[in-house]
Amino acid sequence: MTARIVIASGLAAMLALTACNTVNGAGKDLKSAGSAVSDASGENKKK
């Protein structure tokens, strides 16, 4: 019974860490897309 709890906890921890990496990557992608849109609109151009 204890082994099942340890295995379940380990699997839950691995899934949580994977989810963090996925969200982090998605955030970087969205930031990059936002920068591209801002650059294309000319909003960040210096006068």
C-alpha positions in Angstrom: 0.0 0.0 0.0 2.8 2.4 0.9 4.5 1.7 -2.5 1.4 2.7 -4.4 1.3 6.0 -2.5 4.9 6.7 -3.3 4.5 5.8 -6.9 1.3 7.9 -7.2 3.1 10.9 -5.5 6.0 10.5 -7.9 3.8 10.5 -11.0 1.9 13.5 -9.7 5.1 15.4 -9.2 6.4 14.6 -12.6 3.1 15.7 -14.2 3.2 19.0 -12.3 6.8 19.7 -13.3 5.9 19.0 -17.0 3.0 21.3 -16.8 5.2 24.1 -15.4 7.6 23.7 -18.3 4.7 23.7 -20.8 3.1 26.9 -19.3 6.5 28.6 -19.2 7.1 27.8 -22.9 3.6 29.0 -23.9 4.3 32.3 -22.0 7.5 32.8 -23.9 5.7 32.1 -27.2 3.0 34.6 -26.4 5.6 37.2 -25.4 7.4 36.7 -28.6 4.2 37.0 -30.7 3.3 40.2 -28.8 6.7 41.7 -29.5 6.3 40.8 -33.2 2.9 42.5 -33.4 4.2 45.6 -31.7 7.2 45.8 -34.0 5.0 45.3 -37.1 2.7 48.1 -36.0 5.6 50.6 -35.5 4.6 51.3 -31.9 8.1 50.7 -30.6 9.9 52.7 -33.2 12.0 55.6 -31.9 11.4 59.0 -33.4 
